[in-house]
Amino acid sequence: MDDVTLRALRLLEEAQAGGAAQVLAAAESALREASGEICDGPAAMHFARVVALTRLGDLPAAVAAADLMLAAADRERSVGWRSCALSLRANRRLRLGDQDIAEYDIEAVLRDLVSAETALLAEEPDPVIAGNAHTGIAIGYAQLRLYELAEPQFQAAYEATCRVSYPDNGNRAMWLCNLAELNLTWALELYQVGQVAEAEKHSTAAEEYAMRAAAEACGPKAEVWRLSALLYAACSRADRQDPAGAATDIPRYMALLQTHGLAEQQHELLLCRPFHAVALSRSGRPDEALRVIEHAVAALSPDTDWLISAALHRTHAVLLSANGSRDAVPGLTYGDALAELLWRQRHRWLHTAVTMQSYDVLRWQHEQAERAAQTDPLTGVANRRGLDNFLLNLAAPGIPADDPVAVLTMDIDRFKHINDSLGHATGDDVLRAVAQVLTASVRKGDFVARLGGDEFVAILPGADPAAATHVARRAVDAVAGMTTWRARVSVGVASGPAYAVAESLAHADRAMYAAKRAGGNRATCCHSVT
């Protein structure tokens, strides 16, 4: 993990601990270090800025900040930060739509989440960035109640923490707790639509995740994660094999968590209230069950998650009905009908998301196949097909045909001798090293290809002869400076208008052979093509 990412992650922790205003100022100062403009800073610092703006309640600014992060991630060619930016934008859009119906756009949210997921198909090497990326996607899907899509993302986040290079900071238990909580929420909704057997499967899964979390809790918040895990495990037993034990354990672990600073109205504790009431009822303590649920319902606030609020009200109605109250029946009937309607809506969103996923994966696979077909497998630069495609794009409509284009052709001096004396494996290593040197020597936006054997070419759009010769000499010196092998190259340089690039390539080729005849290890420039 680089220093910028480490610094950004520390800022994230500060923002989540209540220092959002200070974090915003620090992140914006760091973002301006590159050029004086916020937009030009690194993606990691944009991440901290998005979270700080969200914590400060400025969701429109957070969405705009996520756009800047996305642009930075693409500049850095980071699939992990790109995924994070897309999921951050999706989650902020979702919350903004909850506040303002004019901003509600579920299709845009799903498109961002699916795109964030597709970005990770290329695999992010940094496990911390990968963990954050998977978590962002999981949170978005979970907010939409797309449990089937959220669960594998939380699992992938957990697996990222299992890599050797991941810091031992307690995140492993956190993501296992997230998986337990997700399955408990899933079970609650299944109960509301009458799918009892399926709900119990998810209660079982919740207990398994929770017990693993309790065993793996570590880091500065180890005790909080351990207690949260044990609370979730107790909830998972309420509707299954041990209601009496659950009725005792749930309030005990809730009280212990409150001593660690969790408020009674915090999401994690509210989620457990219906399970506590069910555990009491199934243990033959119906009056206590009613008191618990009535207290929870009375304490609900307007910003309580609607699914938990619905579960509390439904549990209350079920308990009243079980006690013989006829007044509860109409409310229970209405609640069940509404739950069924929302369940069908959830399935429509799920169908849309899965369709988007299938399309995105097929598109990504096609792009990968196309990229592979245009890439030299030995060196990683473009092959002749890739060169032909690049030259076609140079001649595309809308691009001025008389724009200047410089070309370089490069040949490794005495490459046959390298192969014969050191072996073909060493020859392959030299080819890879020369390709890396040439790629590092050209400018951003220039194009490098291997034409076959030891011959390379570079296309420099917009470069004049002087700039192209400077690039060529830099490449010659860099190859000569390689310490592992005594390799040298000859480079030919030519330039001309875009419409005559084929002629420029022929001139550069002749210049390259002139450099070879002069002894190699040099760049020779041909007169401009007119």
Number of C-alpha atoms within 10 A of each C-alpha: 13 7 8 14 18 14 15 23 18 13 25 23 15 17 23 13 10 13 16 23 15 13 24 24 13 16 24 19 16 19 22 15 13 13 10 13 12 19 19 18 22 25 29 23 27 31 26 29 30 29 25 27 21 21 19 16 11 14 23 15 15 26 23 14 25 27 19 22 31 24 19 23 22 14 13 13 11 21 23 27 30 27 30 32 31 28 32 32 28 30 24 25 23 23 16 20 17 12 12 10 9 9 14 16 14 15 14 14 25 25 19 23 30 27 20 26 25 19 23 19 13 12 13 18 13 16 22 22 23 24 25 19 29 26 24 28 29 30 24 24 26 19 14 19 21 20 20 15 19 23 21 15 23 27 18 18 27 22 15 23 22 15 12 9 12 16 14 13 15 18 26 23 30 26 25 27 30 23 28 30 26 25 27 27 24 22 24 25 23 20 20 23 18 13 13 15 12 13 23 22 14 21 28 21 19 30 26 18 22 32 21 19 30 25 13 18 24 20 15 11 15 19 16 22 28 25 21 26 31 24 28 32 30 29 31 32 24 28 20 15 11 16 25 17 16 28 25 14 19 25 17 13 20 22 15 16 22 14 11 12 9 16 15 15 14 11 13 17 21 22 23 24 25 24 29 27 31 26 29 23 21 18 17 12 15 19 13 14 25 22 13 18 24 16 11 20 19 8 12 15 10 8 7 14 14 10 16 20 20 20 23 25 20 23 25 25 24 19 21 18 15 13 13 11 12 12 11 18 15 11 15 20 13 11 19 18 14 15 22 17 12 14 17 12 12 16 13 12 18 20 13 14 21 15 12 17 19 13 13 18 17 11 13 16 13 12 12 13 12 12 13 15 15 21 20 19 11 12 19 16 22 25 23 18 15 23 22 13 13 16 17 10 11 19 14 11 8 7 11 13 15 12 14 21 25 29 31 30 29 29 24 23 17 14 18 15 11 19 15 11 11 11 12 13 10 15 20 17 15 24 22 15 18 27 24 17 18 25 18 15 19 22 15 9 9 16 21 26 26 25 19 10 12 20 17 24 26 24 24 22 20 17 20 17 21 13 14 27 24 14 22 28 18 18 27 25 17 17 24 17 13 15 8 9 15 11 21 22 26 28 32 30 31 30 33 25 20 22 17 16 22 13 17 26 24 15 23 28 23 20 25 28 19 20 22 22 10 12 11 21 20 21 27 23 23 19 14 17 17 10
